[in-house]
Amino acid sequence: MIESDWYFLLDTALMHDAMWSKGQWTLAAEVRLRVAKFGATPEDRARLRLVFADADEKDSKRPPVQETARQRYGDLRVLPGVNRPDGAAENA
């Protein structure tokens, strides 16, 4: 999703909140249309022709990992002069 999609969904969430917390039921149709655009129900997903991959099946077919991330990247160190996340400067 791109940034404008998130703004669209944020606006939709605010409308949804106004509908339920303030009783602004005139927003219901707009909320329904906006939510449908993102495939909220099985019918919406069918209309949009959205298909979700079966990740579990694909993961079971993947070859096992030969080495761990710690084994691959365990020798990485902070460069001299670079600030550490805790705010202290690295002296080594």
PyMOL Python script that loads the backbone (N, CA, C, O; Angstrom):
from pymol import cmd

cmd.read_pdbstr("""\
ATOM      1  N   MET A   1       0.845  -1.181   0.000  1.00  0.00           N
ATOM      2  CA  MET A   1       0.000   0.000   0.000  1.00  0.00           C
ATOM      3  C   MET A   1       0.883   1.234   0.000  1.00  0.00           C
ATOM      4  O   MET A   1       1.992   1.233   0.536  1.00  0.00           O
ATOM      5  N   ILE A   2       0.370   2.271  -0.606  1.00  0.00           N
ATOM      6  CA  ILE A   2       1.113   3.519  -0.660  1.00  0.00           C
ATOM      7  C   ILE A   2       0.537   4.502   0.354  1.00  0.00           C
ATOM      8  O   ILE A   2      -0.511   4.260   0.952  1.00  0.00           O
ATOM      9  N   GLU A   3       1.238   5.604   0.533  1.00  0.00           N
ATOM     10  CA  GLU A   3       0.874   6.576   1.570  1.00  0.00           C
ATOM     11  C   GLU A   3      -0.568   7.058   1.440  1.00  0.00           C
ATOM     12  O   GLU A   3      -1.274   7.180   2.441  1.00  0.00           O
ATOM     13  N   SER A   4      -1.008   7.333   0.212  1.00  0.00           N
ATOM     14  CA  SER A   4      -2.372   7.837   0.037  1.00  0.00           C
ATOM     15  C   SER A   4      -3.413   6.793   0.447  1.00  0.00           C
ATOM     16  O   SER A   4      -4.502   7.153   0.893  1.00  0.00           O
ATOM     17  N   ASP A   5      -3.086   5.494   0.300  1.00  0.00           N
ATOM     18  CA  ASP A   5      -3.993   4.443   0.763  1.00  0.00           C
ATOM     19  C   ASP A   5      -4.173   4.523   2.275  1.00  0.00           C
ATOM     20  O   ASP A   5      -5.284   4.375   2.785  1.00  0.00           O
ATOM     21  N   TRP A   6      -3.078   4.757   2.985  1.00  0.00           N
ATOM     22  CA  TRP A   6      -3.158   4.853   4.445  1.00  0.00           C
ATOM     23  C   TRP A   6      -3.994   6.057   4.869  1.00  0.00           C
ATOM     24  O   TRP A   6      -4.771   5.967   5.820  1.00  0.00           O
ATOM     25  N   TYR A   7      -3.842   7.185   4.169  1.00  0.00           N
ATOM     26  CA  TYR A   7      -4.663   8.358   4.485  1.00  0.00           C
ATOM     27  C   TYR A   7      -6.138   8.072   4.220  1.00  0.00           C
ATOM     28  O   TYR A   7      -7.005   8.482   4.991  1.00  0.00           O
ATOM     29  N   PHE A   8      -6.417   7.368   3.126  1.00  0.00           N
ATOM     30  CA  PHE A   8      -7.786   6.983   2.792  1.00  0.00           C
ATOM     31  C   PHE A   8      -8.376   6.124   3.907  1.00  0.00           C
ATOM     32  O   PHE A   8      -9.511   6.338   4.333  1.00  0.00           O
ATOM     33  N   LEU A   9      -7.589   5.142   4.378  1.00  0.00           N
ATOM     34  CA  LEU A   9      -8.065   4.274   5.453  1.00  0.00           C
ATOM     35  C   LEU A   9      -8.202   5.023   6.776  1.00  0.00           C
ATOM     36  O   LEU A   9      -9.105   4.732   7.560  1.00  0.00           O
ATOM     37  N   LEU A  10      -7.316   5.981   7.030  1.00  0.00           N
ATOM     38  CA  LEU A  10      -7.434   6.793   8.241  1.00  0.00           C
ATOM     39  C   LEU A  10      -8.720   7.609   8.212  1.00  0.00           C
ATOM     40  O   LEU A  10      -9.442   7.671   9.207  1.00  0.00           O
ATOM     41  N   ASP A  11      -9.008   8.234   7.076  1.00  0.00           N
ATOM     42  CA  ASP A  11     -10.265   8.976   6.942  1.00  0.00           C
ATOM     43  C   ASP A  11     -11.463   8.056   7.144  1.00  0.00           C
ATOM     44  O   ASP A  11     -12.445   8.431   7.783  1.00  0.00           O
ATOM     45  N   THR A  12     -11.371   6.861   6.597  1.00  0.00           N
ATOM     46  CA  THR A  12     -12.453   5.890   6.747  1.00  0.00           C
ATOM     47  C   THR A  12     -12.632   5.514   8.216  1.00  0.00           C
ATOM     48  O   THR A  12     -13.760   5.398   8.695  1.00  0.00           O
ATOM     49  N   ALA A  13     -11.527   5.326   8.927  1.00  0.00           N
ATOM     50  CA  ALA A  13     -11.603   4.987  10.350  1.00  0.00           C
ATOM     51  C   ALA A  13     -12.239   6.122  11.149  1.00  0.00           C
ATOM     52  O   ALA A  13     -13.017   5.876  12.071  1.00  0.00           O
ATOM     53  N   LEU A  14     -11.910   7.355  10.799  1.00  0.00           N
ATOM     54  CA  LEU A  14     -12.509   8.499  11.499  1.00  0.00           C
ATOM     55  C   LEU A  14     -14.011   8.571  11.232  1.00  0.00           C
ATOM     56  O   LEU A  14     -14.791   8.887  12.130  1.00  0.00           O
ATOM     57  N   MET A  15     -14.411   8.278  10.000  1.00  0.00           N
ATOM     58  CA  MET A  15     -15.847   8.239   9.685  1.00  0.00           C
ATOM     59  C   MET A  15     -16.532   7.126  10.470  1.00  0.00           C
ATOM     60  O   MET A  15     -17.634   7.308  10.988  1.00  0.00           O
ATOM     61  N   HIS A  16     -15.878   5.981  10.554  1.00  0.00           N
ATOM     62  CA  HIS A  16     -16.425   4.846  11.297  1.00  0.00           C
ATOM     63  C   HIS A  16     -16.602   5.215  12.769  1.00  0.00           C
ATOM     64  O   HIS A  16     -17.620   4.893  13.382  1.00  0.00           O
ATOM     65  N   ASP A  17     -15.603   5.890  13.324  1.00  0.00           N
ATOM     66  CA  ASP A  17     -15.689   6.331  14.717  1.00  0.00           C
ATOM     67  C   ASP A  17     -16.839   7.317  14.913  1.00  0.00           C
ATOM     68  O   ASP A  17     -17.598   7.206  15.877  1.00  0.00           O
ATOM     69  N   ALA A  18     -16.967   8.278  14.001  1.00  0.00           N
ATOM     70  CA  ALA A  18     -18.054   9.259  14.111  1.00  0.00           C
ATOM     71  C   ALA A  18     -19.411   8.571  13.997  1.00  0.00           C
ATOM     72  O   ALA A  18     -20.372   8.949  14.667  1.00  0.00           O
ATOM     73  N   MET A  19     -19.471   7.576  13.156  1.00  0.00           N
ATOM     74  CA  MET A  19     -20.723   6.849  12.976  1.00  0.00           C
ATOM     75  C   MET A  19     -21.133   6.150  14.275  1.00  0.00           C
ATOM     76  O   MET A  19     -22.286   6.247  14.696  1.00  0.00           O
ATOM     77  N   TRP A  20     -20.194   5.451  14.905  1.00  0.00           N
ATOM     78  CA  TRP A  20     -20.540   4.671  16.082  1.00  0.00           C
ATOM     79  C   TRP A  20     -20.533   5.482  17.370  1.00  0.00           C
ATOM     80  O   TRP A  20     -21.373   5.245  18.239  1.00  0.00           O
ATOM     81  N   SER A  21     -19.620   6.425  17.523  1.00  0.00           N
ATOM     82  CA  SER A  21     -19.546   7.156  18.795  1.00  0.00           C
ATOM     83  C   SER A  21     -20.491   8.348  18.849  1.00  0.00           C
ATOM     84  O   SER A  21     -20.955   8.726  19.925  1.00  0.00           O
ATOM     85  N   LYS A  22     -20.777   8.943  17.694  1.00  0.00           N
ATOM     86  CA  LYS A  22     -21.627  10.139  17.671  1.00  0.00           C
ATOM     87  C   LYS A  22     -22.970   9.896  16.994  1.00  0.00           C
ATOM     88  O   LYS A  22     -23.793  10.805  16.892  1.00  0.00           O
ATOM     89  N   GLY A  23     -23.187   8.675  16.535  1.00  0.00           N
ATOM     90  CA  GLY A  23     -24.462   8.342  15.909  1.00  0.00           C
ATOM     91  C   GLY A  23     -24.689   9.001  14.560  1.00  0.00           C
ATOM     92  O   GLY A  23     -25.836   9.217  14.169  1.00  0.00           O
ATOM     93  N   GLN A  24     -23.637   9.321  13.849  1.00  0.00           N
ATOM     94  CA  GLN A  24     -23.772   9.942  12.524  1.00  0.00           C
ATOM     95  C   GLN A  24     -23.978   8.840  11.480  1.00  0.00           C
ATOM     96  O   GLN A  24     -23.074   8.516  10.710  1.00  0.00           O
ATOM     97  N   TRP A  25     -25.181   8.275  11.474  1.00  0.00           N
ATOM     98  CA  TRP A  25     -25.481   7.116  10.640  1.00  0.00           C
ATOM     99  C   TRP A  25     -25.524   7.452   9.158  1.00  0.00           C
ATOM    100  O   TRP A  25     -25.555   6.548   8.324  1.00  0.00           O
ATOM    101  N   THR A  26     -25.527   8.728   8.816  1.00  0.00           N
ATOM    102  CA  THR A  26     -25.492   9.101   7.397  1.00  0.00           C
ATOM    103  C   THR A  26     -24.154   8.724   6.767  1.00  0.00           C
ATOM    104  O   THR A  26     -24.041   8.689   5.542  1.00  0.00           O
ATOM    105  N   LEU A  27     -23.142   8.443   7.582  1.00  0.00           N
ATOM    106  CA  LEU A  27     -21.830   8.044   7.073  1.00  0.00           C
ATOM    107  C   LEU A  27     -21.750   6.555   6.748  1.00  0.00           C
ATOM    108  O   LEU A  27     -20.773   6.107   6.148  1.00  0.00           O
ATOM    109  N   ALA A  28     -22.763   5.786   7.135  1.00  0.00           N
ATOM    110  CA  ALA A  28     -22.696   4.329   6.995  1.00  0.00           C
ATOM    111  C   ALA A  28     -22.479   3.890   5.551  1.00  0.00           C
ATOM    112  O   ALA A  28     -21.663   3.003   5.302  1.00  0.00           O
ATOM    113  N   ALA A  29     -23.175   4.476   4.611  1.00  0.00           N
ATOM    114  CA  ALA A  29     -23.034   4.071   3.206  1.00  0.00           C
ATOM    115  C   ALA A  29     -21.628   4.365   2.694  1.00  0.00           C
ATOM    116  O   ALA A  29     -21.038   3.552   1.983  1.00  0.00           O
ATOM    117  N   GLU A  30     -21.098   5.518   3.055  1.00  0.00           N
ATOM    118  CA  GLU A  30     -19.746   5.876   2.606  1.00  0.00           C
ATOM    119  C   GLU A  30     -18.703   4.952   3.223  1.00  0.00           C
ATOM    120  O   GLU A  30     -17.765   4.532   2.545  1.00  0.00           O
ATOM    121  N   VAL A  31     -18.863   4.635   4.500  1.00  0.00           N
ATOM    122  CA  VAL A  31     -17.931   3.720   5.159  1.00  0.00           C
ATOM    123  C   VAL A  31     -17.987   2.353   4.481  1.00  0.00           C
ATOM    124  O   VAL A  31     -16.950   1.737   4.235  1.00  0.00           O
ATOM    125  N   ARG A  32     -19.192   1.881   4.182  1.00  0.00           N
ATOM    126  CA  ARG A  32     -19.337   0.583   3.521  1.00  0.00           C
ATOM    127  C   ARG A  32     -18.624   0.574   2.177  1.00  0.00           C
ATOM    128  O   ARG A  32     -17.920  -0.386   1.864  1.00  0.00           O
ATOM    129  N   LEU A  33     -18.792   1.619   1.377  1.00  0.00           N
ATOM    130  CA  LEU A  33     -18.141   1.695   0.065  1.00  0.00           C
ATOM    131  C   LEU A  33     -16.624   1.757   0.195  1.00  0.00           C
ATOM    132  O   LEU A  33     -15.900   1.101  -0.555  1.00  0.00           O
ATOM    133  N   ARG A  34     -16.150   2.549   1.151  1.00  0.00           N
ATOM    134  CA  ARG A  34     -14.703   2.697   1.325  1.00  0.00           C
ATOM    135  C   ARG A  34     -14.067   1.387   1.795  1.00  0.00           C
ATOM    136  O   ARG A  34     -13.002   1.005   1.310  1.00  0.00           O
ATOM    137  N   VAL A  35     -14.706   0.713   2.721  1.00  0.00           N
ATOM    138  CA  VAL A  35     -14.171  -0.542   3.240  1.00  0.00           C
ATOM    139  C   VAL A  35     -14.169  -1.610   2.143  1.00  0.00           C
ATOM    140  O   VAL A  35     -13.247  -2.422   2.066  1.00  0.00           O
ATOM    141  N   ALA A  36     -15.193  -1.607   1.305  1.00  0.00           N
ATOM    142  CA  ALA A  36     -15.283  -2.587   0.216  1.00  0.00           C
ATOM    143  C   ALA A  36     -14.133  -2.439  -0.771  1.00  0.00           C
ATOM    144  O   ALA A  36     -13.700  -3.425  -1.367  1.00  0.00           O
ATOM    145  N   LYS A  37     -13.638  -1.227  -0.949  1.00  0.00           N
ATOM    146  CA  LYS A  37     -12.537  -1.004  -1.892  1.00  0.00           C
ATOM    147  C   LYS A  37     -11.261  -1.715  -1.470  1.00  0.00           C
ATOM    148  O   LYS A  37     -10.375  -1.936  -2.296  1.00  0.00           O
ATOM    149  N   PHE A  38     -11.157  -2.076  -0.196  1.00  0.00           N
ATOM    150  CA  PHE A  38      -9.964  -2.752   0.301  1.00  0.00           C
ATOM    151  C   PHE A  38     -10.203  -4.232   0.585  1.00  0.00           C
ATOM    152  O   PHE A  38      -9.378  -4.882   1.227  1.00  0.00           O
ATOM    153  N   GLY A  39     -11.331  -4.769   0.107  1.00  0.00           N
ATOM    154  CA  GLY A  39     -11.567  -6.202   0.213  1.00  0.00           C
ATOM    155  C   GLY A  39     -11.848  -6.683   1.619  1.00  0.00           C
ATOM    156  O   GLY A  39     -11.255  -7.663   2.069  1.00  0.00           O
ATOM    157  N   ALA A  40     -12.749  -6.006   2.323  1.00  0.00           N
ATOM    158  CA  ALA A  40     -13.010  -6.337   3.721  1.00  0.00           C
ATOM    159  C   ALA A  40     -13.785  -7.641   3.895  1.00  0.00           C
ATOM    160  O   ALA A  40     -13.587  -8.337   4.892  1.00  0.00           O
ATOM    161  N   THR A  41     -14.652  -7.985   2.961  1.00  0.00           N
ATOM    162  CA  THR A  41     -15.460  -9.196   3.085  1.00  0.00           C
ATOM    163  C   THR A  41     -15.085 -10.185   1.985  1.00  0.00           C
ATOM    164  O   THR A  41     -14.447  -9.802   1.005  1.00  0.00           O
ATOM    165  N   PRO A  42     -15.469 -11.448   2.133  1.00  0.00           N
ATOM    166  CA  PRO A  42     -15.203 -12.411   1.057  1.00  0.00           C
ATOM    167  C   PRO A  42     -15.811 -11.975  -0.280  1.00  0.00           C
ATOM    168  O   PRO A  42     -15.208 -12.184  -1.333  1.00  0.00           O
ATOM    169  N   GLU A  43     -16.998 -11.372  -0.241  1.00  0.00           N
ATOM    170  CA  GLU A  43     -17.625 -10.898  -1.474  1.00  0.00           C
ATOM    171  C   GLU A  43     -16.803  -9.785  -2.113  1.00  0.00           C
ATOM    172  O   GLU A  43     -16.643  -9.748  -3.333  1.00  0.00           O
ATOM    173  N   ASP A  44     -16.283  -8.880  -1.292  1.00  0.00           N
ATOM    174  CA  ASP A  44     -15.438  -7.795  -1.812  1.00  0.00           C
ATOM    175  C   ASP A  44     -14.179  -8.359  -2.457  1.00  0.00           C
ATOM    176  O   ASP A  44     -13.771  -7.915  -3.530  1.00  0.00           O
ATOM    177  N   ARG A  45     -13.562  -9.345  -1.795  1.00  0.00           N
ATOM    178  CA  ARG A  45     -12.345  -9.939  -2.349  1.00  0.00           C
ATOM    179  C   ARG A  45     -12.622 -10.667  -3.659  1.00  0.00           C
ATOM    180  O   ARG A  45     -11.796 -10.636  -4.571  1.00  0.00           O
ATOM    181  N   ALA A  46     -13.784 -11.324  -3.760  1.00  0.00           N
ATOM    182  CA  ALA A  46     -14.149 -11.997  -5.010  1.00  0.00           C
ATOM    183  C   ALA A  46     -14.357 -10.966  -6.115  1.00  0.00           C
ATOM    184  O   ALA A  46     -13.916 -11.175  -7.244  1.00  0.00           O
ATOM    185  N   ARG A  47     -15.018  -9.866  -5.806  1.00  0.00           N
ATOM    186  CA  ARG A  47     -15.256  -8.818  -6.796  1.00  0.00           C
ATOM    187  C   ARG A  47     -13.946  -8.201  -7.255  1.00  0.00           C
ATOM    188  O   ARG A  47     -13.784  -7.884  -8.434  1.00  0.00           O
ATOM    189  N   LEU A  48     -13.011  -8.030  -6.328  1.00  0.00           N
ATOM    190  CA  LEU A  48     -11.705  -7.461  -6.662  1.00  0.00           C
ATOM    191  C   LEU A  48     -10.747  -8.506  -7.235  1.00  0.00           C
ATOM    192  O   LEU A  48      -9.644  -8.175  -7.669  1.00  0.00           O
ATOM    193  N   ARG A  49     -11.177  -9.769  -7.230  1.00  0.00           N
ATOM    194  CA  ARG A  49     -10.351 -10.893  -7.702  1.00  0.00           C
ATOM    195  C   ARG A  49      -9.044 -11.006  -6.921  1.00  0.00           C
ATOM    196  O   ARG A  49      -7.985 -11.279  -7.487  1.00  0.00           O
ATOM    197  N   LEU A  50      -9.142 -10.791  -5.610  1.00  0.00           N
ATOM    198  CA  LEU A  50      -7.971 -10.936  -4.749  1.00  0.00           C
ATOM    199  C   LEU A  50      -7.777 -12.404  -4.399  1.00  0.00           C
ATOM    200  O   LEU A  50      -8.735 -13.107  -4.078  1.00  0.00           O
ATOM    201  N   VAL A  51      -6.551 -12.853  -4.461  1.00  0.00           N
ATOM    202  CA  VAL A  51      -6.217 -14.228  -4.106  1.00  0.00           C
ATOM    203  C   VAL A  51      -5.053 -14.178  -3.128  1.00  0.00           C
ATOM    204  O   VAL A  51      -4.066 -13.480  -3.361  1.00  0.00           O
ATOM    205  N   PHE A  52      -5.172 -14.918  -2.037  1.00  0.00           N
ATOM    206  CA  PHE A  52      -4.119 -14.960  -1.037  1.00  0.00           C
ATOM    207  C   PHE A  52      -3.362 -16.272  -1.170  1.00  0.00           C
ATOM    208  O   PHE A  52      -3.965 -17.343  -1.238  1.00  0.00           O
ATOM    209  N   ALA A  53      -2.060 -16.185  -1.206  1.00  0.00           N
ATOM    210  CA  ALA A  53      -1.223 -17.378  -1.322  1.00  0.00           C
ATOM    211  C   ALA A  53      -1.260 -18.163  -0.026  1.00  0.00           C
ATOM    212  O   ALA A  53      -1.412 -17.596   1.056  1.00  0.00           O
ATOM    213  N   ASP A  54      -1.124 -19.446  -0.145  1.00  0.00           N
ATOM    214  CA  ASP A  54      -1.078 -20.308   1.026  1.00  0.00           C
ATOM    215  C   ASP A  54       0.364 -20.376   1.510  1.00  0.00           C
ATOM    216  O   ASP A  54       1.145 -21.204   1.041  1.00  0.00           O
ATOM    217  N   ALA A  55       0.709 -19.518   2.434  1.00  0.00           N
ATOM    218  CA  ALA A  55       2.097 -19.393   2.895  1.00  0.00           C
ATOM    219  C   ALA A  55       2.582 -20.656   3.590  1.00  0.00           C
ATOM    220  O   ALA A  55       3.742 -21.035   3.426  1.00  0.00           O
ATOM    221  N   ASP A  56       1.731 -21.313   4.356  1.00  0.00           N
ATOM    222  CA  ASP A  56       2.163 -22.520   5.068  1.00  0.00           C
ATOM    223  C   ASP A  56       2.601 -23.602   4.088  1.00  0.00           C
ATOM    224  O   ASP A  56       3.620 -24.261   4.293  1.00  0.00           O
ATOM    225  N   GLU A  57       1.831 -23.778   3.029  1.00  0.00           N
ATOM    226  CA  GLU A  57       2.175 -24.790   2.027  1.00  0.00           C
ATOM    227  C   GLU A  57       3.490 -24.445   1.339  1.00  0.00           C
ATOM    228  O   GLU A  57       4.332 -25.317   1.124  1.00  0.00           O
ATOM    229  N   LYS A  58       3.663 -23.185   0.997  1.00  0.00           N
ATOM    230  CA  LYS A  58       4.892 -22.757   0.327  1.00  0.00           C
ATOM    231  C   LYS A  58       6.094 -22.871   1.266  1.00  0.00           C
ATOM    232  O   LYS A  58       7.183 -23.248   0.834  1.00  0.00           O
ATOM    233  N   ASP A  59       5.903 -22.546   2.545  1.00  0.00           N
ATOM    234  CA  ASP A  59       7.001 -22.663   3.508  1.00  0.00           C
ATOM    235  C   ASP A  59       7.449 -24.114   3.676  1.00  0.00           C
ATOM    236  O   ASP A  59       8.638 -24.382   3.846  1.00  0.00           O
ATOM    237  N   SER A  60       6.501 -25.048   3.629  1.00  0.00           N
ATOM    238  CA  SER A  60       6.876 -26.452   3.798  1.00  0.00           C
ATOM    239  C   SER A  60       7.692 -26.963   2.615  1.00  0.00           C
ATOM    240  O   SER A  60       8.441 -27.929   2.755  1.00  0.00           O
ATOM    241  N   LYS A  61       7.558 -26.326   1.449  1.00  0.00           N
ATOM    242  CA  LYS A  61       8.317 -26.728   0.263  1.00  0.00           C
ATOM    243  C   LYS A  61       9.684 -26.053   0.185  1.00  0.00           C
ATOM    244  O   LYS A  61      10.526 -26.442  -0.625  1.00  0.00           O
ATOM    245  N   ARG A  62       9.903 -25.053   1.016  1.00  0.00           N
ATOM    246  CA  ARG A  62      11.164 -24.316   1.009  1.00  0.00           C
ATOM    247  C   ARG A  62      12.270 -25.176   1.614  1.00  0.00           C
ATOM    248  O   ARG A  62      12.043 -25.864   2.610  1.00  0.00           O
ATOM    249  N   PRO A  63      13.465 -25.143   1.023  1.00  0.00           N
ATOM    250  CA  PRO A  63      14.558 -25.930   1.611  1.00  0.00           C
ATOM    251  C   PRO A  63      14.929 -25.387   2.995  1.00  0.00           C
ATOM    252  O   PRO A  63      14.794 -24.190   3.246  1.00  0.00           O
ATOM    253  N   PRO A  64      15.392 -26.255   3.884  1.00  0.00           N
ATOM    254  CA  PRO A  64      15.738 -25.794   5.237  1.00  0.00           C
ATOM    255  C   PRO A  64      16.903 -24.806   5.203  1.00  0.00           C
ATOM    256  O   PRO A  64      17.768 -24.866   4.329  1.00  0.00           O
ATOM    257  N   VAL A  65      16.900 -23.910   6.163  1.00  0.00           N
ATOM    258  CA  VAL A  65      17.961 -22.910   6.272  1.00  0.00           C
ATOM    259  C   VAL A  65      19.241 -23.601   6.722  1.00  0.00           C
ATOM    260  O   VAL A  65      19.238 -24.367   7.685  1.00  0.00           O
ATOM    261  N   GLN A  66      20.320 -23.328   6.025  1.00  0.00           N
ATOM    262  CA  GLN A  66      21.595 -23.978   6.330  1.00  0.00           C
ATOM    263  C   GLN A  66      22.314 -23.326   7.509  1.00  0.00           C
ATOM    264  O   GLN A  66      22.979 -24.010   8.287  1.00  0.00           O
ATOM    265  N   GLU A  67      22.183 -22.019   7.640  1.00  0.00           N
ATOM    266  CA  GLU A  67      22.847 -21.317   8.733  1.00  0.00           C
ATOM    267  C   GLU A  67      21.907 -20.259   9.299  1.00  0.00           C
ATOM    268  O   GLU A  67      21.000 -19.787   8.614  1.00  0.00           O
ATOM    269  N   THR A  68      22.132 -19.899  10.538  1.00  0.00           N
ATOM    270  CA  THR A  68      21.287 -18.910  11.190  1.00  0.00           C
ATOM    271  C   THR A  68      21.775 -17.504  10.874  1.00  0.00           C
ATOM    272  O   THR A  68      22.892 -17.317  10.391  1.00  0.00           O
ATOM    273  N   ALA A  69      20.942 -16.536  11.145  1.00  0.00           N
ATOM    274  CA  ALA A  69      21.328 -15.139  10.945  1.00  0.00           C
ATOM    275  C   ALA A  69      22.518 -14.785  11.835  1.00  0.00           C
ATOM    276  O   ALA A  69      23.383 -14.009  11.429  1.00  0.00           O
ATOM    277  N   ARG A  70      22.569 -15.340  13.033  1.00  0.00           N
ATOM    278  CA  ARG A  70      23.695 -15.068  13.930  1.00  0.00           C
ATOM    279  C   ARG A  70      24.997 -15.598  13.329  1.00  0.00           C
ATOM    280  O   ARG A  70      26.047 -14.969  13.456  1.00  0.00           O
ATOM    281  N   GLN A  71      24.922 -16.749  12.681  1.00  0.00           N
ATOM    282  CA  GLN A  71      26.118 -17.293  12.029  1.00  0.00           C
ATOM    283  C   GLN A  71      26.535 -16.429  10.835  1.00  0.00           C
ATOM    284  O   GLN A  71      27.726 -16.208  10.614  1.00  0.00           O
ATOM    285  N   ARG A  72      25.563 -15.944  10.074  1.00  0.00           N
ATOM    286  CA  ARG A  72      25.881 -15.132   8.894  1.00  0.00           C
ATOM    287  C   ARG A  72      26.378 -13.746   9.263  1.00  0.00           C
ATOM    288  O   ARG A  72      27.319 -13.239   8.652  1.00  0.00           O
ATOM    289  N   TYR A  73      25.750 -13.126  10.264  1.00  0.00           N
ATOM    290  CA  TYR A  73      26.029 -11.720  10.560  1.00  0.00           C
ATOM    291  C   TYR A  73      26.655 -11.492  11.929  1.00  0.00           C
ATOM    292  O   TYR A  73      26.793 -10.343  12.349  1.00  0.00           O
ATOM    293  N   GLY A  74      27.036 -12.544  12.630  1.00  0.00           N
ATOM    294  CA  GLY A  74      27.556 -12.431  13.987  1.00  0.00           C
ATOM    295  C   GLY A  74      28.837 -11.630  14.116  1.00  0.00           C
ATOM    296  O   GLY A  74      29.129 -11.109  15.192  1.00  0.00           O
ATOM    297  N   ASP A  75      29.610 -11.521  13.041  1.00  0.00           N
ATOM    298  CA  ASP A  75      30.878 -10.783  13.093  1.00  0.00           C
ATOM    299  C   ASP A  75      30.715  -9.293  12.834  1.00  0.00           C
ATOM    300  O   ASP A  75      31.701  -8.557  12.899  1.00  0.00           O
ATOM    301  N   LEU A  76      29.509  -8.822  12.543  1.00  0.00           N
ATOM    302  CA  LEU A  76      29.308  -7.397  12.271  1.00  0.00           C
ATOM    303  C   LEU A  76      29.530  -6.577  13.535  1.00  0.00           C
ATOM    304  O   LEU A  76      29.120  -6.978  14.624  1.00  0.00           O
ATOM    305  N   ARG A  77      30.173  -5.441  13.386  1.00  0.00           N
ATOM    306  CA  ARG A  77      30.456  -4.549  14.511  1.00  0.00           C
ATOM    307  C   ARG A  77      30.149  -3.119  14.096  1.00  0.00           C
ATOM    308  O   ARG A  77      30.089  -2.810  12.906  1.00  0.00           O
ATOM    309  N   VAL A  78      29.953  -2.245  15.080  1.00  0.00           N
ATOM    310  CA  VAL A  78      29.719  -0.828  14.828  1.00  0.00           C
ATOM    311  C   VAL A  78      31.033  -0.186  14.413  1.00  0.00           C
ATOM    312  O   VAL A  78      32.078  -0.458  15.005  1.00  0.00           O
ATOM    313  N   LEU A  79      30.980   0.659  13.404  1.00  0.00           N
ATOM    314  CA  LEU A  79      32.183   1.348  12.941  1.00  0.00           C
ATOM    315  C   LEU A  79      32.626   2.407  13.941  1.00  0.00           C
ATOM    316  O   LEU A  79      31.782   2.993  14.619  1.00  0.00           O
ATOM    317  N   PRO A  80      33.920   2.667  14.053  1.00  0.00           N
ATOM    318  CA  PRO A  80      34.406   3.714  14.961  1.00  0.00           C
ATOM    319  C   PRO A  80      33.806   5.068  14.590  1.00  0.00           C
ATOM    320  O   PRO A  80      33.678   5.409  13.414  1.00  0.00           O
ATOM    321  N   GLY A  81      33.446   5.824  15.613  1.00  0.00           N
ATOM    322  CA  GLY A  81      32.897   7.159  15.398  1.00  0.00           C
ATOM    323  C   GLY A  81      31.405   7.185  15.135  1.00  0.00           C
ATOM    324  O   GLY A  81      30.826   8.263  14.996  1.00  0.00           O
ATOM    325  N   VAL A  82      30.780   6.050  15.065  1.00  0.00           N
ATOM    326  CA  VAL A  82      29.344   5.988  14.822  1.00  0.00           C
ATOM    327  C   VAL A  82      28.638   5.904  16.165  1.00  0.00           C
ATOM    328  O   VAL A  82      29.032   5.117  17.026  1.00  0.00           O
ATOM    329  N   ASN A  83      27.598   6.711  16.351  1.00  0.00           N
ATOM    330  CA  ASN A  83      26.863   6.692  17.613  1.00  0.00           C
ATOM    331  C   ASN A  83      26.057   5.415  17.735  1.00  0.00           C
ATOM    332  O   ASN A  83      25.458   4.944  16.768  1.00  0.00           O
ATOM    333  N   ARG A  84      26.051   4.870  18.922  1.00  0.00           N
ATOM    334  CA  ARG A  84      25.263   3.681  19.192  1.00  0.00           C
ATOM    335  C   ARG A  84      23.826   4.101  19.465  1.00  0.00           C
ATOM    336  O   ARG A  84      23.572   5.261  19.787  1.00  0.00           O
ATOM    337  N   PRO A  85      22.872   3.160  19.339  1.00  0.00           N
ATOM    338  CA  PRO A  85      21.466   3.487  19.599  1.00  0.00           C
ATOM    339  C   PRO A  85      21.205   3.986  21.010  1.00  0.00           C
ATOM    340  O   PRO A  85      20.242   4.719  21.237  1.00  0.00           O
ATOM    341  N   ASP A  86      22.066   3.593  21.983  1.00  0.00           N
ATOM    342  CA  ASP A  86      21.839   4.038  23.359  1.00  0.00           C
ATOM    343  C   ASP A  86      22.377   5.444  23.615  1.00  0.00           C
ATOM    344  O   ASP A  86      22.305   5.942  24.738  1.00  0.00           O
ATOM    345  N   GLY A  87      22.923   6.092  22.563  1.00  0.00           N
ATOM    346  CA  GLY A  87      23.382   7.473  22.681  1.00  0.00           C
ATOM    347  C   GLY A  87      24.854   7.625  22.966  1.00  0.00           C
ATOM    348  O   GLY A  87      25.400   8.717  22.807  1.00  0.00           O
ATOM    349  N   ALA A  88      25.524   6.545  23.389  1.00  0.00           N
ATOM    350  CA  ALA A  88      26.958   6.621  23.687  1.00  0.00           C
ATOM    351  C   ALA A  88      27.753   6.497  22.396  1.00  0.00           C
ATOM    352  O   ALA A  88      27.333   5.803  21.471  1.00  0.00           O
ATOM    353  N   ALA A  89      28.886   7.158  22.329  1.00  0.00           N
ATOM    354  CA  ALA A  89      29.756   7.068  21.151  1.00  0.00           C
ATOM    355  C   ALA A  89      30.590   5.810  21.245  1.00  0.00           C
ATOM    356  O   ALA A  89      31.024   5.428  22.332  1.00  0.00           O
ATOM    357  N   GLU A  90      30.815   5.169  20.122  1.00  0.00           N
ATOM    358  CA  GLU A  90      31.642   3.963  20.061  1.00  0.00           C
ATOM    359  C   GLU A  90      33.104   4.375  20.052  1.00  0.00           C
ATOM    360  O   GLU A  90      33.511   5.166  19.201  1.00  0.00           O
ATOM    361  N   ASN A  91      33.903   3.859  20.978  1.00  0.00           N
ATOM    362  CA  ASN A  91      35.318   4.231  21.071  1.00  0.00           C
ATOM    363  C   ASN A  91      36.251   3.206  20.451  1.00  0.00           C
ATOM    364  O   ASN A  91      37.437   3.485  20.277  1.00  0.00           O
ATOM    365  N   ALA A  92      35.758   2.052  20.122  1.00  0.00           N
ATOM    366  CA  ALA A  92      36.644   0.997  19.613  1.00  0.00           C
ATOM    367  C   ALA A  92      36.757   1.038  18.113  1.00  0.00           C
ATOM    368  O   ALA A  92      37.463   0.219  17.525  1.00  0.00           O
TER     369      ALA A  92
END
""", "prot")
cmd.dss("prot")
cmd.show_as("cartoon", "prot")
cmd.util.cbc("prot")
cmd.orient("prot")
